[in-house]
């Protein structure tokens, strides 16, 4: 039998990084379910709703019209117009067609933006807790992620003082994600003003604003964007967003962005040499999402808020837990400090949040450990699943904690 060549060298950029822990947890949950185990999966980072019917119909119509070919690298003119209209409506920002990028999900665009601008010696400030992919993406691009701890005491948010002390002559980007995955924390106008004051003093630092949860904000809030608070930052801010979370379209893989023309051009050059463009059919669907009736979004918000409230209430009743109420996104990120050091019925010590998450899987509930997001001891629960499952998951966590000694 022919053997695989064992000496094919895997590049350092891959050896430096690891697969996404949320993908790993999802795989573990699938594995246990396939074994017939009764598992409540609160690890998923995608809406549990189906994509709205008019969006699906728009995709079918695009196929029927024969829109099944390559599109321009930066998306169809129709999609670019829809994106520009959305940015104008939401942020009052006017972008030229040459400032828009369209990719296979916001994820591809974040990665490509870093690939276009980061190299050895370049630092990228990543406030923790962070979306799991940021540090690994920076590492894959040969850069250095500078992780800044933002604990519960600041509502999981970066302060001006922490930003100031993280900036060095090598800093190229600050990544800001509001509302945030995993905490749901959303920056207020005053908090953004304070960050903007620091950034204005450091004109060499660019800002990558990950706005993927911008429409998923609760309690009637419309949080401002950094570029609304400080117009001078528009020229060095790259906004990235997508239709995945807002319109339950994770599988369609459409992300978009807007920023300085030179960065957009560099991103487009890389896309032209890698994926060429995102699916033409998904682009037609994204136009329908952005331009169509937004009642789905409002309905989803009410449902997420109800689940968030149920989860926060149940989690705060668990001894050793503390859970801040998130202002947006569809996650809760409670502290589980009180369970660290305790022992399971099998005699295993819970030394950290990873041990705790593994113990919870054995007890029938899948969550992700805080360390994966750069802040311990916490766990992340997704409320993008039915309220009964959210409740049942929290009840199982409470029972599991009660068994610890
Ligand atoms: N940014 C954040 C903070 C996310 O949580 C996610 C998805 O989990 C993404 C970006 C990627 O979204 P997309 O599906 O558009 O690639």
Boltz pocket constraint, residues with backbone or C-beta under 6 A from the ligand:
constraints:
  - pocket:
      binder: B
      contacts: [[A, 45], [A, 104], [A, 105], [A, 106], [A, 107], [A, 108], [A, 131], [A, 177], [A, 179], [A, 180], [A, 181], [A, 210], [A, 212], [A, 241], [A, 242], [A, 243], [A, 244], [A, 245], [A, 250], [A, 254], [A, 255]]
      max_distance: 6.0
